[in-house]
Amino acid sequence: MVVAATALDARAIDALCTRGFAKIPHWMPEHRTAEVLMDVLELDRTGLLAECSLGREGKIDTRVRRSRMLDLYNWDLSGSRTVHSNACGSPDTRFELCKSISSLQDQLSTAFASRSTHIEKLAPFHTETHYLSYPDGGHYRRHLDVAVQNDSRGWSRMGRAVSDGGSFSGSEARRTISFLLYLNPGWEESMGGALRIFDDRDGDRTFDILPEAGTLVLFDSCRLEHEVRPTLRSRQCVVGWFKSVREREAAPS
């Protein structure tokens, strides 16, 4: 029998809407978290996790970011690294994980609809989900999950560019809610690797969250800068974003 992840309570929703982030310990049961961790480690050993890059240009700079990632929805079929097969790791574990994440999105959408909030409506079927692994010495410098370029505030056109065949739609999407699920049990402060969130209302105030197994962190992708402090041992997590979609604004005439 599959044990579902814990439902969000009103306090978590209130924290997300007011201060911009929420920490939910024990969101996923211990045995399920262990299964996901085993899957990440197995896929990493297989060579499927690739070095993380920066921005849309795909630049790799380990001075800024040092970690490896695998997209759970869009596997790399280019031949540049091992192609995914259901023979790798545990497809059932990934299936159950994605079901939990889908349920989480439904809970958030229902909660946002019942209260006044600046958070954009979450779009069904527009979710990024990745396995992420930080090696000993891994880190990610302070950043915002929504890239602010050319006043776009992170909105990007959906579909393919003309150079790729040209199928841009009349819509655009943006990351709205970031989520992190930590997988390593017994994590202690001396091991480093904390998520540090910067208070957007007080630039000198920060919040550190240890990456303890089963802990879920939600935060406003457009609002809160954050960083991953250098880790002194390997650590793994699930990372992703719930997105919003809107009709593309017409260019000024």
C-alpha positions in Angstrom: 0.0 0.0 0.0 1.3 3.4 -1.0 1.4 6.0 1.8 0.6 9.4 0.5 2.6 12.5 1.4 1.2 14.7 4.2 -1.5 17.2 3.3 -0.6 20.9 3.7 -2.2 22.6 6.7 -3.4 26.2 6.9 -0.3 27.4 8.7 1.9 26.3 5.8 -0.3 28.1 3.3 -0.4 31.2 5.4 3.4 31.3 5.7 3.8 30.8 1.9 1.4 33.7 1.2 2.7 36.1 3.8 6.5 35.7 4.3 7.0 33.9 0.9 8.1 30.5 2.1 7.0 27.5 4.2 8.9 24.6 5.7 6.9 21.3 6.2 8.9 18.7 8.2 8.0 15.0 7.6 6.0 15.8 4.5 7.0 12.5 3.0 7.1 9.3 5.1 10.6 8.0 5.9 10.3 4.8 3.9 9.2 6.6 0.8 11.9 9.2 1.1 14.5 6.4 1.4 13.1 4.9 -1.8 13.5 8.2 -3.7 17.0 8.6 -2.4 17.9 5.1 -3.6 16.5 6.0 -7.0 18.5 9.2 -7.3 21.7 7.5 -6.3 21.2 4.6 -8.7 20.5 7.0 -11.7 23.5 9.1 -10.7 25.7 5.9 -10.7 24.3 5.1 -14.2 25.5 8.5 -15.4 22.1 10.1 -16.0 22.6 13.2 -13.8 24.4 15.9 -15.7 26.4 18.9 -14.5 24.0 21.9 -13.8 24.3 24.9 -16.1 23.3 28.5 -15.7 20.5 30.2 -17.5 19.2 29.5 -21.0 22.7 29.8 -22.4 23.6 26.5 -20.7 26.9 27.8 -19.4 28.6 25.7 -16.7 30.4 27.7 -14.0 31.2 25.6 -10.9 32.2 28.8 -9.0 28.5 29.8 -9.0 26.8 26.4 -9.0 28.2 22.9 -8.5 25.7 20.1 -8.6 24.2 17.5 -11.0 20.6 17.3 -12.2 18.2 15.1 -14.1 14.8 16.2 -15.5 12.2 13.6 -14.6 9.9 14.6 -17.4 12.1 15.4 -20.4 14.9 12.9 -20.7 17.9 13.7 -22.8 17.7 11.7 -26.0 20.6 13.5 -27.8 23.1 10.7 -27.3 25.4 13.0 -25.4 24.9 10.9 -22.3 23.1 7.6 -21.3 19.6 7.5 -22.6 16.9 6.8 -19.9 15.4 3.4 -19.8 12.9 2.0 -17.4 15.5 -0.6 -16.6 17.3 2.2 -14.7 16.5 2.7 -11.1 12.8 2.4 -10.0 10.2 3.7 -12.4 7.5 2.9 -9.8 9.2 5.2 -7.2 9.3 8.0 -9.7 5.6 7.4 -10.7 4.5 7.7 -7.0 6.7 10.7 -6.5 5.1 12.5 -9.4 1.6 11.6 -8.1 2.5 13.2 -4.8 3.8 16.3 -6.5 0.6 16.5 -8.6 -1.5 16.2 -5.5 0.6 19.0 -3.9 -0.1 21.3 -6.8 -3.9 20.6 -6.5 -3.7 21.4 -2.8 -2.0 24.7 -3.5 -4.3 25.7 -6.3 -7.4 25.0 -4.1 -5.9 27.0 -1.2 -4.9 30.0 -3.3 -8.4 30.1 -4.9 -10.0 30.5 -1.4 -8.0 33.5 -0.3 -6.7 36.8 -1.5 -3.1 36.4 -2.7 -0.7 38.0 -5.2 0.4 34.5 -6.3 -0.5 33.7 -9.9 -2.9 30.9 -10.6 -1.0 27.6 -11.1 -1.4 25.9 -14.5 -2.2 22.2 -14.6 0.4 20.1 -16.4 3.0 22.8 -16.3 5.5 21.5 -13.7 9.2 21.1 -13.8 10.6 18.3 -11.6 14.2 17.2 -11.3 16.5 15.0 -9.2 19.4 17.1 -7.9 22.6 15.9 -6.3 25.3 18.1 -4.6 28.7 16.5 -4.3 31.0 17.1 -1.3 31.8 20.8 -1.8 28.7 21.4 -3.9 26.9 24.8 -3.6 24.8 27.3 -5.4 25.3 31.1 -4.9 22.6 33.5 -4.1 20.0 33.8 -6.9 16.3 34.2 -7.8 14.5 31.3 -9.5 12.8 33.7 -11.9 15.3 35.2 -14.3 14.6 39.0 -14.7 15.7 39.8 -18.2 14.5 42.5 -20.6 11.7 43.4 -18.1 10.1 40.0 -18.8 9.9 39.1 -15.1 10.5 35.5 -16.1 7.7 35.1 -18.6 8.8 33.1 -21.7 6.9 32.2 -24.8 5.7 28.6 -25.1 6.6 26.5 -28.1 9.6 26.5 -30.4 11.5 29.3 -31.9 11.5 29.9 -35.6 15.0 28.5 -35.8 13.7 25.2 -34.3 10.7 24.9 -36.7 8.5 27.7 -35.4 5.5 26.7 -33.2 5.3 29.5 -30.7 1.8 29.7 -29.2 0.0 32.8 -28.0 0.8 32.0 -24.4 3.8 32.4 -22.1 4.7 30.6 -18.8 6.6 31.5 -15.7 7.9 29.7 -12.6 5.6 30.6 -9.7 6.2 28.3 -6.7 9.5 26.5 -6.1 9.5 23.3 -4.2 12.3 21.2 -2.6 12.0 17.8 -1.1 15.1 16.7 0.9 16.2 13.1 1.0 19.2 12.5 3.3 18.4 11.3 6.8 20.3 12.3 9.9 21.5 15.6 8.5 23.3 17.9 11.0 24.3 21.5 10.9 28.0 20.6 10.9 27.5 19.0 7.5 26.7 22.3 5.8 24.5 22.3 2.7 21.7 24.4 4.3 19.2 26.3 2.1 19.6 30.0 3.0 16.6 32.2 2.2 16.9 36.0 2.2 14.1 38.0 3.7 12.8 40.3 1.0 11.4 42.7 3.7 14.7 42.9 5.6 17.8 42.4 3.5 19.9 41.6 6.6 17.7 38.8 7.8 18.1 35.2 6.6 16.6 31.8 7.3 18.6 28.6 7.1 16.9 25.3 6.5 18.8 22.0 7.0 18.2 19.5 4.2 16.7 16.8 6.5 15.0 13.8 4.8 11.2 14.2 4.3 11.2 18.0 4.7 9.4 19.9 2.0 10.2 23.6 1.3 7.9 25.8 -0.7 8.7 29.4 -1.7 7.7 32.2 -4.0 9.9 31.8 -7.2 9.4 35.5 -8.1 10.1 36.9 -4.7 12.8 35.3 -2.6 16.5 35.1 -3.3 18.2 32.1 -1.8 21.4 30.0 -1.9 22.7 26.6 -1.1 25.5 26.8 1.4 28.6 24.7 0.7 28.0 21.1 1.7 30.6 18.9 3.4 29.1 15.7 2.2 27.0 14.5 -0.8 23.4 15.4 -0.5 20.4 14.7 -2.7 16.9 16.3 -3.2 14.0 16.7 -5.5 13.6 20.2 -6.9 11.0 21.7 -9.1 8.6 24.5 -10.0 4.8 24.9 -10.4 4.2 27.3 -13.2 1.6 29.9 -14.3 0.5 30.5 -17.8 -1.0 33.6 -19.4 -1.9 34.9 -22.8 1.1 36.7 -24.3 0.9 40.5 -24.1 0.7 42.2 -27.5 3.9 44.2 -28.5 3.4 48.0 -28.4 2.6 49.3 -31.9 
